[in-house]
Amino acid sequence: MMSNVGGLGVLKKWLDERQEAFSQEARDYGLSAPKGVALVGIPGTGKSLCAKVTAGHWGMTLLRMDVGAVFSGLLGSSERNIREAIRIAEVIAPCVLWVDEIEKAFAGSTGDSGTASRVLATFLTWMQEKSAPVFVFATANNIDRLPPELFRKGRFDEIFFLDLPTRAERTRILEVHLKQQGISMISQRFNLDAVAKMTEGFVGAELQALVNDAMFPAFRDNRREIDTDDLLAAAREMVPLAKSHEKHIETLRLMVDQGLVRNASDSFR
């Protein structure tokens, strides 16, 4: 469910508007079937979660392309592998084809450059010309080395940047993970604003880990219910991944400013 994703209001609205876009009614109306979307951002910001949730929300099968398995040591087999992966997706369609960490396949770092180029050409041609209802959901942690033609209009419908969660989004993400632990009356029991303030720079995966870490001392202390102090104590022990990715994050934010990608969030820092 989309409610399991905290924040990212712009992206969720964009995906929700396309939920019925593969139907015959949409064809009769004149809508073109969506081709796909690319999400970029540092690890832990929820890119993979969005792919899984989208398939469930749309009622489609989710296929995950293992880009590492596409490349093989046998001459010519990599090209056959990508064609076979495309064929399977079209047979199963309508479906969501999740290409996780797409940069590992198409940045020229996997296999020899000639093979990578041929595989990329096959994939790009298919994305440009495909008529089967296969929605490509690509995620990338680092797009610096990806060829620009991969993100040319006509292949992906949109490219979104998943920035670090804002304070309001961190509050929402914490609520989601507390609810998943079966905790109720969250607003009355927790001062999540204080926790969100302390967790500046934390991504969604780190906030999930924070809730989990906070439960250990409470469990050991006579299985009591966790409270705000447990969450704050767990936050003080964590060093967010963003500290080592500051330059990369700023580069992606600059791309948003230049209009090259869209911010997935409707909240701005």
C-alpha contacts under 8 A as a table, 3 or more apart, distances in Angstrom:
res1	aa1	res2	aa2	distance
1	M	4	N	5.61
1	M	5	V	7.76
1	M	53	V	5.77
1	M	54	T	7.88
1	M	56	G	6.82
1	M	57	H	5.82
2	M	5	V	5.52
2	M	12	K	7.13
2	M	53	V	6.23
2	M	54	T	7.45
2	M	57	H	6.91
3	S	6	G	6.96
3	S	176	V	7.99
4	N	53	V	7.96
4	N	176	V	6.22
5	V	8	L	7.59
5	V	46	G	7.76
5	V	49	L	7.61
5	V	50	C	7.27
5	V	173	I	7.24
5	V	176	V	7.62
6	G	169	E	6.17
6	G	170	R	7.60
6	G	172	R	5.33
6	G	173	I	4.55
6	G	176	V	6.84
7	G	165	P	7.37
7	G	168	A	7.98
7	G	169	E	4.83
7	G	170	R	7.84
7	G	172	R	6.71
7	G	173	I	7.17
7	G	265	S	6.49
7	G	266	D	7.91
8	L	11	L	5.53
8	L	12	K	6.19
8	L	162	L	7.56
8	L	169	E	7.97
8	L	264	A	5.08
8	L	265	S	4.09
8	L	266	D	6.58
9	G	12	K	5.19
9	G	13	K	6.08
9	G	264	A	6.71
9	G	265	S	5.21
9	G	266	D	5.28
9	G	267	S	7.93
10	V	13	K	5.26
10	V	14	W	6.19
10	V	263	N	7.45
10	V	264	A	5.10
10	V	265	S	5.26
10	V	266	D	5.42
11	L	14	W	5.04
11	L	15	L	6.20
11	L	160	F	7.33
11	L	264	A	4.76
11	L	265	S	6.82
12	K	15	L	5.15
12	K	16	D	5.96
13	K	16	D	5.02
13	K	17	E	6.16
14	W	17	E	5.38
14	W	18	R	6.78
15	L	18	R	5.27
15	L	19	Q	6.45
15	L	54	T	7.32
16	D	19	Q	5.20
17	E	20	E	7.60
17	E	21	A	7.93
18	R	21	A	4.95
18	R	22	F	7.98
18	R	34	P	7.36
19	Q	22	F	7.64
19	Q	57	H	7.54
19	Q	58	W	5.35
20	E	23	S	5.67
20	E	26	A	7.08
20	E	58	W	7.51
21	A	26	A	5.42
21	A	27	R	7.89
21	A	31	L	6.96
21	A	32	S	7.60
21	A	33	A	5.91
21	A	34	P	7.00
22	F	26	A	6.47
22	F	27	R	7.50
22	F	33	A	5.58
22	F	34	P	7.59
22	F	94	P	7.77
22	F	133	P	6.57
23	S	26	A	5.21
23	S	27	R	6.62
24	Q	27	R	4.94
24	Q	28	D	6.16
25	E	28	D	5.07
25	E	29	Y	6.14
26	A	29	Y	4.98
26	A	30	G	6.31
26	A	31	L	5.33
26	A	32	S	7.78
27	R	30	G	5.09
27	R	31	L	5.42
27	R	32	S	6.85
27	R	33	A	7.78
28	D	31	L	7.57
33	A	133	P	6.87
34	P	135	F	6.54
34	P	157	D	6.77
35	K	127	M	7.18
35	K	134	V	7.10
35	K	135	F	5.33
35	K	136	V	6.37
35	K	154	G	7.92
35	K	155	R	6.51
35	K	156	F	5.93
35	K	157	D	6.08
36	G	135	F	4.86
36	G	136	V	4.29
36	G	137	F	5.60
36	G	138	A	7.73
36	G	155	R	7.19
36	G	156	F	4.82
36	G	157	D	5.62
36	G	158	E	7.36
37	V	135	F	7.89
37	V	136	V	6.39
37	V	137	F	5.24
37	V	138	A	6.33
37	V	156	F	5.14
37	V	157	D	5.72
37	V	158	E	5.20
37	V	159	I	5.85
37	V	160	F	7.70
38	A	137	F	5.99
38	A	138	A	4.62
38	A	139	T	5.65
38	A	140	A	7.60
38	A	156	F	6.68
38	A	158	E	6.56
38	A	159	I	4.72
38	A	160	F	6.27
39	L	47	K	6.21
39	L	137	F	7.87
39	L	138	A	6.30
39	L	139	T	4.81
39	L	140	A	6.31
39	L	159	I	5.88
39	L	160	F	4.91
39	L	161	F	5.88
39	L	162	L	6.86
40	V	47	K	7.48
40	V	139	T	5.91
40	V	140	A	4.85
40	V	141	N	5.69
40	V	142	N	7.06
40	V	143	I	7.38
40	V	159	I	7.55
40	V	160	F	6.28
40	V	161	F	4.95
40	V	162	L	6.13
41	G	45	T	6.69
41	G	47	K	7.72
41	G	140	A	6.69
41	G	141	N	5.14
41	G	142	N	7.09
41	G	161	F	5.77
41	G	162	L	5.09
41	G	163	D	6.37
41	G	249	I	7.48
41	G	252	L	7.65
42	I	45	T	6.39
42	I	141	N	4.98
42	I	142	N	7.32
42	I	162	L	7.88
42	I	242	A	7.75
42	I	245	H	7.50
42	I	249	I	7.43
43	P	46	G	7.82
43	P	141	N	6.07
44	G	47	K	7.50
44	G	203	V	5.66
44	G	204	G	5.83
44	G	205	A	4.75
44	G	206	E	7.10
45	T	162	L	6.29
45	T	163	D	7.28
45	T	164	L	6.88
45	T	165	P	7.81
45	T	203	V	5.24
45	T	204	G	5.35
45	T	205	A	6.71
46	G	49	L	5.08
46	G	50	C	6.15
46	G	162	L	7.79
46	G	204	G	6.38
46	G	205	A	7.31
47	K	50	C	5.25
47	K	51	A	6.66
47	K	139	T	6.18
47	K	162	L	7.53
48	S	51	A	5.18
48	S	52	K	6.50
48	S	100	D	7.24
48	S	139	T	7.04
49	L	52	K	5.22
49	L	53	V	6.06
50	C	53	V	5.09
50	C	54	T	5.89
51	A	54	T	5.25
51	A	55	A	6.48
51	A	96	V	7.93
51	A	98	W	6.54
51	A	137	F	6.32
52	K	55	A	5.47
52	K	56	G	6.52
52	K	62	L	7.02
53	V	56	G	5.15
53	V	57	H	5.95
54	T	57	H	4.97
54	T	58	W	6.00
55	A	58	W	5.25
55	A	59	G	5.96
55	A	60	M	5.02
55	A	61	T	6.28
55	A	62	L	5.67
55	A	95	C	7.48
55	A	96	V	5.96
56	G	59	G	4.99
56	G	60	M	6.27
56	G	61	T	7.77
57	H	60	M	7.84
60	M	94	P	6.43
60	M	95	C	5.04
60	M	96	V	6.52
61	T	92	I	7.83
61	T	93	A	7.87
61	T	94	P	7.29
61	T	95	C	4.80
61	T	96	V	6.23
62	L	95	C	5.95
62	L	96	V	4.95
62	L	97	L	6.19
62	L	98	W	7.00
63	L	89	A	7.38
63	L	95	C	7.13
63	L	96	V	6.11
63	L	97	L	4.87
63	L	98	W	5.89
64	R	97	L	5.93
64	R	98	W	4.67
64	R	99	V	6.10
64	R	100	D	7.33
65	M	85	A	7.37
65	M	97	L	6.89
65	M	98	W	6.06
65	M	99	V	5.18
65	M	100	D	7.14
66	D	69	A	5.44
66	D	70	V	6.70
66	D	99	V	7.26
66	D	100	D	7.55
67	V	70	V	5.17
67	V	71	F	7.22
67	V	99	V	7.23
67	V	100	D	7.67
67	V	102	I	7.22
67	V	104	K	7.25
67	V	105	A	5.63
68	G	71	F	5.91
68	G	104	K	7.64
68	G	105	A	6.87
68	G	110	T	7.81
69	A	72	S	6.89
70	V	78	S	5.49
70	V	79	E	7.95
70	V	81	N	5.29
70	V	82	I	5.97
71	F	77	S	7.40
71	F	78	S	4.61
71	F	81	N	7.43
71	F	110	T	7.38
71	F	111	G	6.69
72	S	75	L	7.71
72	S	77	S	5.98
72	S	78	S	5.36
72	S	111	G	7.96
73	G	77	S	7.59
74	L	77	S	5.50
74	L	78	S	7.64
75	L	78	S	7.48
76	G	79	E	5.64
76	G	80	R	6.63
77	S	80	R	4.95
77	S	81	N	6.00
78	S	81	N	4.96
78	S	82	I	6.38
78	S	115	T	7.17
78	S	119	V	6.91
79	E	82	I	5.39
79	E	83	R	6.33
79	E	115	T	7.65
79	E	118	R	6.98
79	E	119	V	5.50
79	E	122	T	7.63
80	R	83	R	5.14
80	R	84	E	6.06
81	N	84	E	5.06
81	N	85	A	6.13
82	I	85	A	5.03
82	I	86	I	6.20
82	I	119	V	6.71
82	I	122	T	7.58
82	I	123	F	7.30
83	R	86	I	5.12
83	R	87	R	6.12
83	R	122	T	7.55
84	E	87	R	4.93
84	E	88	I	6.18
85	A	88	I	5.25
85	A	89	A	6.32
86	I	89	A	5.16
86	I	90	E	6.28
87	R	90	E	5.19
87	R	91	V	6.22
88	I	91	V	5.09
88	I	92	I	6.23
89	A	92	I	5.25
89	A	93	A	5.93
89	A	95	C	7.10
89	A	97	L	7.00
89	A	134	V	6.78
90	E	93	A	5.01
90	E	94	P	7.60
90	E	132	A	5.85
90	E	133	P	7.40
90	E	134	V	6.59
92	I	95	C	6.59
93	A	132	A	6.75
93	A	133	P	5.64
93	A	134	V	5.74
94	P	132	A	7.44
94	P	133	P	4.81
94	P	134	V	5.62
94	P	135	F	7.89
95	C	133	P	6.81
95	C	134	V	5.21
95	C	135	F	6.36
96	V	134	V	5.85
96	V	135	F	4.76
96	V	136	V	5.97
96	V	137	F	6.65
97	L	134	V	6.53
97	L	135	F	5.93
97	L	136	V	4.77
97	L	137	F	5.84
98	W	136	V	6.07
98	W	137	F	4.69
98	W	138	A	5.83
98	W	139	T	7.85
99	V	102	I	5.81
99	V	136	V	7.19
99	V	137	F	6.08
99	V	138	A	4.64
99	V	139	T	6.42
100	D	138	A	5.88
100	D	139	T	5.07
100	D	140	A	6.87
101	E	104	K	5.93
101	E	105	A	7.85
101	E	138	A	7.29
101	E	139	T	5.25
101	E	140	A	4.53
101	E	141	N	6.45
102	I	105	A	5.58
102	I	106	F	6.42
102	I	138	A	6.32
102	I	139	T	6.11
102	I	140	A	5.60
103	E	106	F	5.23
103	E	107	A	5.11
103	E	140	A	6.01
103	E	141	N	7.66
103	E	142	N	6.80
103	E	143	I	6.43
103	E	145	R	7.47
103	E	146	L	6.08
104	K	107	A	6.05
104	K	108	G	7.83
104	K	109	S	6.53
104	K	110	T	6.49
105	A	108	G	6.96
105	A	109	S	7.10
105	A	110	T	5.82
105	A	116	A	7.18
106	F	109	S	7.34
106	F	110	T	7.52
106	F	116	A	6.26
106	F	117	S	7.63
106	F	120	L	6.21
106	F	146	L	6.36
106	F	147	P	7.61
107	A	110	T	7.52
107	A	145	R	5.32
107	A	146	L	4.75
107	A	147	P	6.91
108	G	111	G	7.36
108	G	112	D	7.29
108	G	113	S	5.45
108	G	116	A	5.75
108	G	117	S	7.43
109	S	112	D	7.70
109	S	113	S	7.62
110	T	113	S	7.82
110	T	116	A	6.84
111	G	115	T	6.57
111	G	116	A	6.44
112	D	115	T	5.51
112	D	116	A	6.30
113	S	116	A	5.02
113	S	117	S	5.99
114	G	117	S	5.15
114	G	118	R	6.27
115	T	118	R	5.18
115	T	119	V	6.15
116	A	119	V	5.19
116	A	120	L	6.03
117	S	120	L	5.06
117	S	121	A	6.07
118	R	121	A	5.03
118	R	122	T	6.26
119	V	122	T	5.17
119	V	123	F	6.26
120	L	123	F	5.10
120	L	124	L	6.01
121	A	124	L	5.17
121	A	125	T	6.05
122	T	125	T	5.33
122	T	126	W	6.28
123	F	126	W	5.21
123	F	127	M	6.21
124	L	127	M	5.07
124	L	128	Q	6.13
124	L	150	L	6.76
124	L	155	R	7.27
125	T	128	Q	5.16
125	T	129	E	6.15
126	W	129	E	5.22
126	W	130	K	5.28
127	M	130	K	5.52
127	M	155	R	5.42
127	M	156	F	7.98
128	Q	154	G	6.11
128	Q	155	R	5.25
136	V	156	F	7.85
140	A	143	I	6.43
142	N	145	R	7.55
143	I	146	L	5.13
146	L	150	L	7.33
147	P	150	L	5.81
147	P	151	F	7.92
148	P	151	F	5.70
148	P	152	R	6.69
149	E	152	R	5.05
150	L	155	R	7.32
151	F	155	R	6.69
151	F	156	F	6.31
151	F	159	I	7.66
152	R	155	R	6.16
152	R	156	F	7.15
153	K	156	F	6.13
153	K	157	D	6.57
153	K	158	E	7.84
154	G	157	D	6.52
156	F	159	I	7.03
158	E	261	V	7.60
158	E	262	R	7.74
159	I	261	V	5.22
159	I	262	R	6.21
160	F	261	V	5.51
160	F	262	R	4.68
160	F	263	N	5.61
160	F	264	A	5.39
161	F	252	L	7.09
161	F	253	R	7.90
161	F	256	V	7.48
161	F	261	V	6.33
161	F	262	R	5.89
161	F	263	N	4.98
161	F	264	A	5.67
162	L	263	N	6.49
162	L	264	A	5.51
162	L	265	S	7.21
163	D	249	I	7.43
163	D	253	R	7.74
163	D	263	N	7.23
163	D	264	A	7.53
163	D	265	S	7.61
164	L	201	G	6.17
164	L	202	F	6.93
164	L	203	V	5.82
164	L	242	A	7.95
165	P	168	A	7.82
165	P	169	E	5.37
165	P	170	R	5.71
165	P	201	G	7.39
165	P	202	F	7.24
165	P	203	V	6.25
165	P	204	G	7.37
166	T	169	E	5.04
166	T	170	R	6.05
166	T	200	E	7.84
166	T	267	S	6.70
166	T	268	F	6.85
166	T	269	R	6.13
167	R	170	R	5.10
167	R	171	T	6.37
167	R	193	D	7.82
167	R	196	A	5.55
167	R	197	K	6.43
167	R	200	E	7.14
168	A	171	T	5.19
168	A	172	R	6.47
168	A	196	A	7.56
168	A	267	S	7.74
169	E	172	R	4.99
169	E	173	I	6.09
169	E	267	S	7.74
170	R	173	I	5.00
170	R	174	L	6.09
170	R	196	A	5.56
170	R	199	T	7.84
170	R	204	G	7.51
170	R	207	L	7.66
171	T	174	L	5.22
171	T	175	E	6.31
171	T	192	L	5.85
171	T	193	D	6.40
171	T	195	V	7.78
171	T	196	A	5.56
172	R	175	E	5.06
172	R	176	V	6.35
173	I	176	V	5.10
173	I	177	H	6.42
173	I	204	G	6.63
173	I	207	L	7.22
173	I	208	Q	7.94
174	L	177	H	5.28
174	L	178	L	6.09
174	L	192	L	7.48
174	L	207	L	6.42
174	L	208	Q	7.17
174	L	211	V	7.51
175	E	178	L	5.16
175	E	179	K	6.10
175	E	186	I	7.03
176	V	179	K	5.25
176	V	180	Q	6.28
177	H	180	Q	4.96
177	H	181	Q	6.52
177	H	208	Q	5.98
177	H	211	V	6.97
178	L	181	Q	5.17
178	L	182	G	6.80
178	L	183	I	5.60
178	L	184	S	7.98
178	L	186	I	7.60
178	L	211	V	6.90
179	K	182	G	5.07
179	K	183	I	5.08
179	K	184	S	6.50
179	K	186	I	7.95
180	Q	183	I	7.31
183	I	186	I	6.82
185	M	188	Q	5.53
185	M	189	R	6.20
186	I	189	R	5.15
186	I	190	F	5.74
187	S	190	F	5.69
187	S	191	N	7.15
187	S	192	L	7.56
188	Q	191	N	7.95
189	R	227	D	6.99
189	R	228	T	7.81
190	F	227	D	6.22
190	F	228	T	5.23
191	N	194	A	5.64
191	N	195	V	6.81
191	N	228	T	5.99
192	L	195	V	4.90
192	L	196	A	5.92
192	L	228	T	7.29
193	D	196	A	5.01
193	D	197	K	6.09
194	A	197	K	5.10
194	A	198	M	6.38
195	V	198	M	5.17
195	V	199	T	6.22
195	V	228	T	7.37
195	V	231	L	6.78
195	V	232	L	5.88
195	V	235	A	7.73
196	A	199	T	5.14
196	A	200	E	6.81
197	K	200	E	6.00
198	M	232	L	7.37
198	M	235	A	7.05
198	M	236	R	8.00
199	T	202	F	5.49
199	T	235	A	6.45
201	G	240	P	6.25
201	G	242	A	5.99
201	G	243	K	7.62
202	F	206	E	5.89
202	F	207	L	6.53
202	F	240	P	5.28
202	F	241	L	7.34
202	F	242	A	7.02
203	V	206	E	5.36
203	V	207	L	6.41
203	V	240	P	7.49
203	V	241	L	7.86
203	V	242	A	7.77
204	G	207	L	5.08
204	G	208	Q	6.26
205	A	208	Q	5.09
205	A	209	A	6.26
206	E	209	A	4.94
206	E	210	L	6.02
206	E	240	P	7.19
207	L	210	L	4.84
207	L	211	V	6.43
208	Q	211	V	5.37
208	Q	212	N	6.47
209	A	212	N	5.01
209	A	213	D	6.02
210	L	213	D	5.07
210	L	214	A	6.10
210	L	231	L	6.73
210	L	234	A	5.81
210	L	235	A	6.31
210	L	238	M	7.93
211	V	214	A	5.16
211	V	215	M	6.59
211	V	231	L	6.48
211	V	234	A	7.86
212	N	215	M	5.41
212	N	216	F	7.22
213	D	216	F	5.71
213	D	217	P	7.97
213	D	234	A	6.13
214	A	217	P	6.48
214	A	218	A	7.04
214	A	226	I	6.96
214	A	230	D	5.05
214	A	231	L	5.30
214	A	233	A	7.45
214	A	234	A	5.51
215	M	218	A	5.17
215	M	219	F	5.97
215	M	226	I	6.13
215	M	230	D	7.50
216	F	219	F	5.14
216	F	220	R	6.27
217	P	220	R	5.05
217	P	221	D	6.01
217	P	230	D	7.70
218	A	221	D	4.99
218	A	222	N	7.18
218	A	223	R	5.78
218	A	224	R	5.36
218	A	225	E	6.32
218	A	226	I	5.58
218	A	230	D	7.52
219	F	222	N	6.17
219	F	223	R	3.98
219	F	224	R	6.11
219	F	225	E	7.81
220	R	223	R	5.94
221	D	224	R	6.21
226	I	230	D	6.13
226	I	231	L	7.85
227	D	230	D	5.46
227	D	231	L	6.77
228	T	231	L	5.16
228	T	232	L	6.21
229	D	232	L	5.03
229	D	233	A	6.00
230	D	233	A	5.15
230	D	234	A	6.21
231	L	234	A	5.16
231	L	235	A	6.17
232	L	235	A	5.00
232	L	236	R	6.32
233	A	236	R	5.26
233	A	237	E	6.73
234	A	237	E	5.31
234	A	238	M	6.78
235	A	238	M	5.40
239	V	243	K	7.70
240	P	243	K	6.04
241	L	244	S	5.88
241	L	245	H	6.84
242	A	245	H	4.86
242	A	246	E	5.96
242	A	249	I	7.96
243	K	246	E	5.75
245	H	248	H	5.33
245	H	249	I	6.14
246	E	249	I	5.20
246	E	250	E	6.24
247	K	250	E	5.18
247	K	251	T	6.29
248	H	251	T	5.09
248	H	252	L	6.42
249	I	252	L	5.19
249	I	253	R	6.20
250	E	253	R	4.97
250	E	254	L	6.16
251	T	254	L	5.10
251	T	255	M	6.48
252	L	255	M	4.99
252	L	256	V	6.54
253	R	256	V	5.05
253	R	257	D	6.41
254	L	257	D	4.95
254	L	258	Q	6.20
255	M	258	Q	4.99
255	M	259	G	6.24
255	M	260	L	5.23
255	M	261	V	5.97
256	V	259	G	5.10
256	V	260	L	5.85
256	V	261	V	5.02
256	V	262	R	5.62
256	V	263	N	6.37
257	D	260	L	7.70
258	Q	261	V	7.88
259	G	262	R	6.86
263	N	266	D	7.59
265	S	268	F	7.21
